[in-house]
Amino acid sequence: MNEHSPLASPTDLPLDFEVFFQREQKALLAVAAARLRDRRDAEEATLEAGRRMYTKWERILAHVNPKAMAYTILNGVIADFYRREVRNSCVQPFADPPDTAYLQELRSHEPLDLALDELESLAPLQANSVRLRHLAGLSYDQIAERLGTTPGAAKVSTSIGLQRLKAIMTNGSCGAGEDA
């Protein structure tokens, strides 16, 4: 696109939205990349979340915790991505077959992904806290702000989440469930 394209006009965006999205874009992208594992898909999800945030900007500003609402929107976009992938899998199983180097790289992530999925089914707040702390590299204050909790609660949920994640991974029960 060139500078004369109507789609390339950033002047139509409210300044407060533009500042908010630029400030949060890297963290949103890190969360999406941790969940989707593909940079292009993560970028697409982040931009789609930004589009949805823009359409709901007044509602986000009126919310008690705008950042928590933004991350809720991102989580919805990621869920929609997986739903769309399942629907499209019946039509076209693979767009481009992945090369073996990419599959080898992802092989080490599979046990962690399975364990995080199990933790999320048991305790979503703990799973999101672990993802934000250790995969996105956010501080406890930033985690609390994004999840709508206190920094102390974010620290506790991250710690308990790590303990449960370790138990899930050491028991090799990824998918078998565990009593809490």
C-alpha positions in Angstrom: 0.0 0.0 0.0 1.1 3.5 -0.6 0.6 6.7 1.4 -2.4 7.7 -0.7 -4.3 4.5 0.1 -7.4 5.1 2.4 -6.4 2.0 4.4 -3.0 3.5 5.3 -4.5 6.6 7.0 -3.6 6.4 10.7 -5.1 9.9 11.3 -8.6 8.4 11.6 -7.7 6.6 14.8 -8.3 8.3 18.1 -5.0 9.4 19.6 -5.7 7.6 23.0 -6.4 4.3 21.2 -3.3 4.7 19.0 -1.1 5.3 22.1 -2.6 2.4 24.0 -2.2 -0.1 21.1 1.3 0.9 20.4 2.2 0.6 24.1 0.6 -2.8 24.4 1.3 -4.3 21.0 4.5 -6.1 21.9 3.0 -7.7 25.0 -0.1 -8.7 23.1 2.0 -10.2 20.3 4.1 -12.1 22.9 1.0 -13.6 24.4 -0.4 -14.5 21.0 2.9 -16.0 19.9 3.0 -18.1 23.0 -0.4 -19.5 22.4 -0.3 -19.9 18.6 3.4 -20.8 18.1 3.5 -19.2 14.6 4.7 -15.6 14.3 2.4 -14.9 11.3 -0.6 -16.2 13.0 0.3 -14.3 16.2 0.6 -11.1 14.2 -2.7 -11.7 12.5 -4.4 -12.4 15.8 -2.9 -9.3 17.4 -4.0 -7.1 14.5 -7.5 -8.6 14.6 -7.6 -8.0 18.4 -6.6 -4.4 17.7 -9.4 -4.0 15.2 -11.9 -5.4 17.7 -10.5 -3.1 20.4 -10.9 -0.1 18.1 -14.6 -1.0 17.5 -15.2 -1.3 21.2 -12.8 1.5 22.3 -15.5 3.5 24.2 -16.6 0.4 26.1 -12.9 -0.4 26.9 -12.3 3.1 28.2 -15.4 2.8 30.4 -14.3 -0.5 31.8 -12.7 -0.6 35.3 -9.6 -2.3 33.9 -9.1 -1.5 30.2 -6.0 -3.6 29.9 -7.8 -6.7 31.3 -10.6 -6.1 28.8 -8.0 -5.8 26.0 -6.4 -9.2 26.9 -9.9 -10.7 27.2 -10.5 -9.6 23.6 -7.1 -11.1 22.5 -8.0 -14.4 24.2 -11.3 -14.4 22.3 -9.5 -13.8 19.0 -7.1 -16.7 19.7 -10.1 -18.9 20.5 -11.8 -17.8 17.2 -8.5 -18.6 15.4 -8.6 -22.2 16.6 -12.3 -22.5 15.8 -11.7 -21.2 12.3 -8.8 -23.6 11.8 -11.1 -26.5 12.8 -13.8 -25.4 10.3 -11.3 -24.8 7.5 -9.5 -28.2 8.2 -12.4 -29.9 6.5 -11.9 -27.8 3.4 -8.2 -27.5 3.1 -6.0 -29.6 5.5 -2.7 -27.7 4.9 -2.0 -24.4 3.2 1.8 -25.0 2.9 3.3 -28.2 4.2 5.8 -27.3 7.1 9.4 -28.2 6.6 11.1 -30.7 8.9 13.3 -28.0 10.6 10.2 -26.2 11.8 8.6 -29.4 13.0 11.8 -30.4 14.8 11.8 -26.9 16.5 8.2 -27.3 17.7 8.8 -30.9 19.0 10.3 -29.6 22.2 7.2 -27.4 22.8 4.6 -30.1 22.6 4.9 -31.4 26.2 4.7 -27.9 27.5 1.8 -27.0 25.3 -0.1 -30.1 26.4 0.7 -29.4 30.1 -0.4 -25.8 29.8 -3.6 -26.9 28.1 -4.3 -29.2 30.9 -3.5 -26.5 33.5 -5.8 -24.1 31.7 -8.7 -26.6 31.8 -8.1 -27.0 35.6 -7.1 -23.4 36.5 -7.3 -20.8 33.7 -6.0 -17.9 35.9 -2.9 -19.9 36.9 -2.2 -20.9 33.3 -2.6 -17.3 32.0 -0.4 -16.1 34.9 2.4 -18.6 34.0 2.1 -17.7 30.3 2.3 -14.0 30.9 5.2 -14.3 33.4 7.4 -16.9 31.8 6.4 -16.8 28.1 5.7 -13.1 27.7 8.2 -11.9 30.3 5.8 -9.6 32.1 6.2 -8.4 35.7 3.7 -9.3 38.4 2.3 -5.8 38.3 1.7 -6.0 34.6 0.2 -9.5 34.9 -2.2 -8.2 37.6 -3.2 -5.3 35.5 -3.9 -7.6 32.5 -5.8 -10.2 34.4 -7.7 -7.9 36.7 -6.2 -9.1 39.9 -3.7 -7.8 42.5 0.1 -8.2 42.1 0.1 -10.5 45.2 -2.6 -12.7 43.6 -0.7 -12.7 40.3 2.4 -13.9 42.2 0.5 -16.6 44.1 -1.3 -17.8 41.0 2.0 -17.9 39.0 3.7 -19.8 41.8 0.9 -22.4 42.2 0.5 -22.6 38.5 4.2 -23.5 38.1 3.9 -26.1 40.8 0.9 -27.7 39.1 2.6 -27.5 35.7 5.7 -29.2 37.1 3.5 -31.9 38.6 1.6 -32.4 35.4 4.8 -32.6 33.3 6.7 -34.9 35.8 3.8 -37.3 36.1 3.6 -37.5 32.4 -0.2 -37.1 32.7 -0.7 -34.5 30.0 -4.3 -35.1 29.3 -5.1 -37.5 32.2 -6.1 -34.8 34.7 -4.9 -34.3 38.3 -6.7 -33.7 41.6 -6.0 -30.3 43.0 
